[in-house]
Amino acid sequence: MMDRYVICVEGPDRCGKSSQIKLLWKWLDKQATDFPIMNLHFSGRQEKEDSEVNFETMFNIIDRFEYSCFILDRSHIGEAVYAQKYRGYSGDYVFDMEESFNLRDFFLFTFIDEPENILRREDGDSLSEGKLENIKSEIEAFKNATLMSNIPRKLVINIAGKSIEQVHNLVIEYLTTN
């Protein structure tokens, strides 16, 4: 078991990220770590320059506080997906940015679901605008961005047909065996 975790939780809207983050908090809290646990939320901005500063800040915070565990509720992976699709610029710069930082303690969990399930949970606030084709392309883009990432430990989990606890158990098993 590691002493320090940097856990990135990614995926399209309505894929269970918040539910898993709550469970991860409880699990990390029980690990008797002497490190504080920090929850960070980073997302892109309409202007690429603002996003670059935002994600560089994220990595600098993690580097600076090397004696902390972090749960990233969205991170730079979402930028790689949403920048091109909805903001009009390429978010691929985040993969170059990863190379400048130590990713030794990083884990990337990307949650996906069947597009129809996501559509049923749509609340009108997501970027997909409740369109099935947008959701399908977001899922594929998240899978591709996860593969492109330099984070050494990464897992895509399809939550379809799984309970919140079953998904949580997959996450914990991966954390403790990798």
C-alpha positions in Angstrom: 0.0 0.0 0.0 1.3 3.5 -0.9 1.6 6.3 1.5 0.6 9.0 -0.9 -2.1 8.9 -3.6 -2.9 11.4 -6.3 -6.2 10.1 -7.7 -7.7 11.7 -10.8 -11.4 10.9 -11.3 -12.6 11.6 -14.8 -15.4 10.8 -17.2 -18.4 12.4 -18.9 -21.0 14.0 -16.7 -23.4 11.7 -14.9 -20.9 8.7 -14.7 -20.7 8.4 -10.9 -17.6 10.5 -10.3 -19.0 12.3 -7.2 -20.3 9.0 -5.7 -16.9 7.4 -6.1 -15.1 10.4 -4.7 -17.2 10.3 -1.5 -16.3 6.6 -1.0 -12.6 7.3 -1.7 -12.6 10.0 1.0 -13.9 7.5 3.5 -11.5 4.8 2.3 -8.4 7.1 2.5 -9.5 8.4 5.9 -9.4 4.8 7.2 -5.9 4.1 5.9 -4.3 5.8 8.9 -2.2 7.9 6.8 -0.4 10.8 8.4 -1.0 12.9 5.3 -3.9 15.3 4.9 -6.3 14.5 2.1 -7.1 17.3 -0.3 -9.9 17.4 -2.8 -9.2 19.6 -5.9 -11.5 20.4 -8.8 -9.9 21.7 -12.0 -11.6 22.3 -15.3 -10.8 24.2 -18.5 -11.6 27.7 -19.4 -12.9 29.3 -22.6 -9.5 30.7 -23.4 -6.6 28.2 -23.9 -4.1 30.5 -22.1 -6.3 30.6 -19.0 -6.6 26.8 -19.1 -2.9 26.3 -19.4 -2.3 28.4 -16.3 -5.1 26.6 -14.5 -3.6 23.1 -15.1 0.0 24.2 -14.5 -1.3 25.5 -11.1 -2.9 22.2 -10.4 0.3 20.3 -11.0 2.4 22.8 -9.0 0.1 22.4 -6.0 0.5 18.6 -6.1 4.2 18.9 -6.5 4.5 21.4 -3.7 2.5 19.4 -1.1 4.3 16.2 -1.5 3.1 14.9 1.8 -0.6 14.9 1.0 -3.1 12.7 -0.7 -5.1 14.3 -3.5 -8.4 13.4 -5.1 -8.9 15.3 -8.3 -12.5 15.7 -9.2 -11.9 16.3 -12.8 -8.4 17.3 -14.0 -6.4 17.9 -17.1 -7.8 14.8 -18.9 -11.2 16.5 -19.2 -9.5 19.4 -20.8 -8.1 17.1 -23.5 -11.7 16.1 -24.2 -13.8 19.2 -23.8 -11.3 21.8 -25.2 -11.5 20.5 -28.7 -15.2 19.5 -28.6 -16.7 22.6 -26.9 -14.1 25.4 -26.5 -12.6 25.6 -30.0 -9.0 24.7 -29.2 -6.9 21.6 -28.8 -6.4 20.3 -25.3 -3.6 18.0 -26.3 -1.1 20.4 -24.6 -2.0 18.7 -21.3 -0.1 15.5 -22.3 3.1 17.6 -22.9 2.5 19.3 -19.6 2.3 15.9 -17.9 5.9 15.3 -18.9 7.1 18.2 -16.8 5.8 16.8 -13.6 6.4 13.7 -11.5 3.5 11.3 -12.0 4.9 8.6 -9.7 1.9 8.7 -7.2 -0.8 9.3 -9.8 -3.7 7.1 -10.6 -6.3 7.9 -13.3 -9.8 6.4 -13.1 -12.0 7.2 -16.0 -15.7 6.2 -15.5 -17.9 5.6 -18.5 -21.4 4.3 -18.9 -23.7 3.4 -21.7 -24.8 6.6 -23.5 -28.5 5.8 -22.9 -27.9 5.5 -19.2 -26.1 8.9 -19.1 -28.9 10.4 -21.1 -31.4 9.2 -18.6 -29.5 10.9 -15.8 -29.0 14.1 -17.7 -30.0 17.2 -15.7 -29.5 19.8 -18.4 -26.2 21.1 -17.0 -23.7 19.0 -19.0 -21.9 20.2 -22.1 -23.4 17.4 -24.1 -26.7 19.2 -24.1 -28.5 15.9 -23.7 -27.7 14.8 -27.2 -26.9 11.1 -27.6 -24.3 11.6 -30.3 -22.4 14.2 -28.1 -22.4 11.7 -25.2 -21.1 8.9 -27.5 -18.3 11.0 -28.8 -17.4 12.2 -25.2 -17.2 8.6 -24.0 -14.8 7.7 -26.9 -12.8 10.9 -26.3 -12.4 10.1 -22.6 -11.2 6.6 -23.5 -8.7 8.0 -26.0 -7.5 10.7 -23.6 -6.9 8.1 -20.9 -4.8 6.0 -23.2 -2.8 9.1 -24.3 -2.0 10.1 -20.7 1.4 9.6 -19.3 0.0 8.6 -15.9 1.4 5.2 -15.3 -1.6 3.7 -13.5 -4.9 4.2 -15.2 -8.1 2.3 -15.5 -11.3 2.8 -17.5 -14.3 1.4 -15.7 -17.6 0.9 -17.4 -20.1 1.4 -14.6 -23.1 -0.1 -16.6 -24.8 -2.8 -14.6 -22.6 -2.3 -11.6 -23.6 -1.0 -8.2 -21.7 2.0 -6.6 -20.1 -0.5 -4.2 -19.0 -2.8 -7.0 -17.3 0.1 -8.8 -15.7 1.2 -5.5 -14.3 -2.2 -4.9 -12.7 -2.2 -8.4 -11.1 1.2 -7.6 -9.8 0.0 -4.3 -8.5 -3.2 -5.7 -6.6 -1.3 -8.4 -5.2 1.2 -5.8 -3.9 -1.5 -3.5 -2.4 -3.8 -6.1 -0.7 -1.3 -8.5 
